[in-house]
Each structure stands twice: as structure tokens, then as C-alpha cells.
Amino acid sequence: MAENRTRKAGLGRGLSALMAEVDLAPGPLSHAPQLVPVEQIIPNPDQPRRAFDPEALAELAASIKNRGVLQPLIVRPHPTEPGLYQIVAGERRWRASQMARLHELPVIIRALNDTEVLEVALIENIQRANLNPIEEAASFRQLMDRFGHTQEKLAEALDKSRSHISNLLRLLTLPDQVQVYVQEGKLTAGHARALITTPDPVALARRVIDRSLSVRETEALARQAAQPSEPSAQRARSDKDADTRALENDLSAHLRMRVRIDHQGNEGGRLTITYRDLDQLDRLCQMLSGGS
């Protein structure tokens, strides 16, 4: 019951309305910022982004030292400490401002509940931080799972195409090691997408990295790897209509597992879901039984 109340609270104003409320949507600020002493501003302990690149912070600090803070922070009155403000959006600017030895920061104060604070923090990370494709996909997934947003609503509110969101979500179906390669910059999102339907994505990923293959070369390698083990299935997939392939992609992105649909004409067909470990199998069982 508590979880249901949390979800409804986050969806109360709608994603686009919430973004406009905290000035994350494009356009001029709707409320004038005010200056608040740095010592009265504290970070949000539930900030979804934990790692801050020291070099990037130093560059931002140098910019702030020369030009000041150009974009105000979004804060809310601290829920338990009167006189203090908790950061909703802008922790990087807050950290860099301290490095630049600023005494006051421009802020815009908003009355947001805990659920909305997390939602806004995720949105700001997607819009402003230099996220790698896996981090961006994980943020999309959290917005969808925790707050019930659809791919269409996210695309509209974040000014991104639905295919961009869908393609990134598919990366979460890859084994953890391949996702690490993407996070480390050893593979691009294009490389990783080519590996999603292959029998052994980890082994192929290592070959791609060792040989410094291009995305097209990776796609060719992935097709070659699929042919010996399931040539008929590979040919069947190439013959599928666009709607079926799109449905496979959507289901894969939603379940975070590889999904294949094989039509048998008017006689029905077969839906195949491939899981990579027992944790995924357990999660799939929970979803099918209505437990998630």
C-alpha cells in the first residue's frame, strides 16, 4: 500500500508539469532566483548519481570562478532541519562552487516531496550530466519502474525520440560484463546493440575490443556468430515484418531480457524469452505472477 501511495505521489502532476515546475524544461526561468549562503545548502542523500569526475568538477569550478554560477540550483526546504535547504538539482554546481570558494549561490526554492525530488534528480541527470549509455538507460528504467512513465511520455517530456529510449533500454538486456565495457568506453552503444541477440555477447565483445572493430564490422560478426547455432531462426528474423521486430524490441526493453516472436500463421506462434541467470528467471516469474 505504501508503494502504491509513493507511485501516485510521483505521478500527481505529470512528468512535463513537474519539469516545468522546477525549470528543467526549455525556456526562461519562471521565478527569480535568490542568494543563499553555501553553508545552508546540503546535498540530497538519495541523489541517484554517486560519482563525480574530479577533472570535470575542477573545470566547472574554474568556469564558476570566472563567470559565476549561470544556472541557479533547484532546492527545497530541508524536511527535518529548519533554515537549511536540500539540493534537488545542481549538486555538481554546488560542489564546484565550494571549490571556487563562493560564499553564496543562486537558488530557486520549490516545495517537492521525497518522490518528486528523486524523479527530478533522475531527469536532471539525463538532461545535463555526461552520462554513458548504460547510466542513461538505467535512469530511463528507474523512471519507468518507479514512477510508471511510458517510453512515449519520457520521449515527449525529455525531447528525445522514442526509438532512442527503446534502443538504450535494450542495452540493459546485455550481460553485466558487456554493460561494464560500455560504461568504460570500450564499446559504444552501437557496438553493444549489435551483440544483444548473439549467443555469447561477452565473448564477442572481447573480440570486438581486441580487434578494434567498427560498428558495421561488429554487426557482421554478430550475424556470423548467430548463423551456426540457429540459422533458421536468423533467417526467420530477417523475414519478419517491421511490426513484429518492433514488438520484440519493446518486449526486450521492458523485460530486460532477449525476446523472440515466431508466428505460425493462423495457428498461433511461439514467444521465447531468454534469461541469463537465476536472478532474471526469478524476476520474470514475479512479473508473470503479478508480483512486480
N, C-alpha and C positions, 0 to 999 in steps of 0.2 A: 504493500500500500504506500509506504514511504517513497519507494522508487517511482510509482506512478505519479505521486504529487510532484516529485522533482522534475519529471519529464514534462508535465503540464506547465509548470512554472517557467521552464525554459522556452516553451513554445507559445507563451501567452501573447507576446507582442509580435511574433513572427520574425524571421531572420532579417529581412530587409528593414523592417521597422527598428529592430534592435541596433542594426548597423548605423542607421541614420541617427538614432538616439545618442550614440557615442561618437558621432562624427567620423566613422570609419568609411562611410560611403563617400564617393567623389563629390566635390562641391565645397563651397565656403563653409567656415565654421558657423554654427547656428547660435553659439553662445560665446561671449567674450571670455578668454582665459583670465585667471588671477594668479598672482605670485604667491607661492607657499614655501616656507623655509625647508631646505633639504632634509633637515633632521625630523621634520614632521611627516615625511613620506617614507613608507616602508613597502617592501615587495610583497606580492601575494604568494604565500607558501604553496599554493596549489598551481602556480604557473606551470603550464604543460611543457615549456621549453626550459630545460635544465642547463644546457651547455651554452656558454657564450664565448665566442672566439676572441682570445686576448688581443690579437693583432687588429681585428675588426673594431674592437672596443677602443683601442688606442687611436685608430684613425678617426673614429667618431668623436672621441674626446678632443683631438686636435681641431676638428672642424667646429665643435661647440665652443672651444676656447676662442676661436677667431670670429665666429659668426653668431654664437649663442644658440639656444635651443629653438629651432624654427617651427617645430611641431609640438604643441602642448601635450603633456601626458594626460591620460584619462585616469581619474582616481575616484574612489568613493570614500565616504566617511568610514573610518575603521569600525567594524561591527562590535568590538569589545573595548577599544581604547579611545575614549573621548579626546578630541584635539588632534588625533592622528588621521592620516589618510592612507588608504591601501591602493597600490597600483593596480589598475585594471588593464591598461595598455601603455607600454612605453618603458619597460624595465631596462632595456638596453640604453635608452637615453638617460635614465636615472643613474645607471652605473657609470656611463661615460661622463656625465655631468659632475659626479663626485671626483673622477679622475682629473677633470678640468678645474676642480676646486670652485665650483659655483656654489653660492650660498642660498639662492632661491631658484625655483623652477616654475615655469608657467604650467598651470594645470586647469583642466575642466572637470568639475565635480559632478558626478552622476549618482543617483540612488539606484543601485543594482543589487539584486540578491546573489547568493553564492553561485547558483546555477548559471545566471546570466554572466557573471564575472568569468567563469570558466569558458563559456561559449564565446564571449568577446575575445578572450585571450587566444583561443584557437583561431578565430577569424583573423586577428591581427597578425599572428604568426604566418598564416597562409598569405596574407596580402603584403606584408612588409619585410619579413625576415627572409634571409637567403637559405631557404630550406632545400634539402636534397629531395629527389622524387619520392623516396620512401617516407621521409618525415611528412611531406605534403600529403601523401596517400593516407598515412596514419591519422593525420588531422581530419581529413575528409571522413574517414571511417568513424572516428570518435564523434564527430558532429552528427553523423547518421545514426550511429548506435545509441548514443546517449540522449540526443535531442530529437530524434525521429525525422530529421531532414532528409528529403529525397535528393537524388542526383540532379533532378530538374531545378529544385529550389536552390540548391547550392550553386549551380551554374548561373542562375539568374542573379542571385544576390552577390556573388563574388566576381561577376563579369568574366566567367570562364565558359568554355564550351562544354557541353555535356560529354562529348567524346573525350575531352582532356581528363575530366574527372573519372570517367569509366576506365580509361586506359591506365591511369595511375592506380586506381583501386585494384586492378588485375595484378599489379606487381606484388600485392600482399599475398597472393596465392603461391608465390615462389618460396622455395626453402629458405630458411633463415640465413644460411651462408651466402646465397646469391644476393639477398637483400643487403647483407653487410658489404658485399662488393660494390653495390650501387651507392651505399652511404659513403663508402671510402673513395668514391670517384673512379674506381677501377672499371666499372661498367656504366654506360649511360642507360637511361630509361628505354631507349630504342633497342639496345642490345638485350636488356632484360626481358622486354616484351616478346622478343623472338624466341626466348627459351621457355616460355610458360607452358607450352603444350608438348615439350620434349620429354622423353622417358627419364633422362638423368640430367636435370638442369645444372646441378653442381659441377659435374664432370665437364659438361660443355662450357660452362662459364670459365673454368680454369683454362681450357684450350683457347677460348676467345682472348683471355687476358694474356696468356703466354705468347700467342701469335700476333697480338695487337690487331685483331680483325676489325674491319669496319662493320657497320650495322648490316649492310647488304650481304657481306660475307658471312656474318653470323646467321642471318635468315637462311642462307643457302645451306650452311652447316646444320641448322636445326631441321630443315626439310630432309636432308640426307640421313640424319640420325633417326628420324621417325619412320623412314621407309622400310628398313629391315624388320623392325618389330611389328609394325602394323600398317602394311602398305595399303590394304583395302580401306582401312579407316581413314588414312591420309587422303586417298583419292575421293572417298565419300565426302570428307570435309570440303575438299576443293569444289565439289559439285553442289554443295549446299547453297540455298538461296541466302540473300543478304539478311533477311529477317531472322532466319534460324541462327546464322552466325552471330548476329547482334544479341539474340536471346541467350546464346551460350556465353557471350562475353558478359552480359548483365548478371546472369546467374553466378558466373565465376567470381565477379567482383563482389556480389552480395554475400556469397558463402565463403569467399576467400579460399576456394578450392577449385580444382580444374573440373569443368563440366562439359560433357559432350552429349549432343542430342542426335539420335539416329531415327529418322522417320521410316516407317514401314508401310507407306501408302495409307489406305483406309483401314488397315489392320492395326493401327496404333504405332508404337515405336518403343525406343529404349532411351532412358536418361541415365547416363553414367557419371557418378561423382567420384573423383579420385582424391583420397586423403593421404597425407604424407606421414602422419604419426597418430598415436592413440589419443593424444590431446585433441587433434582435429576431429577424429571419429567421435569422441565424447561430446564435443561441441555440436557436431552435426546431429547426433541423437537428441541432444537437448532441444535444438531448434525444431526438429521434426515432431518432438513430443510436446512442443509448446512451452518449453521451459526457458526459452530465451527470446 
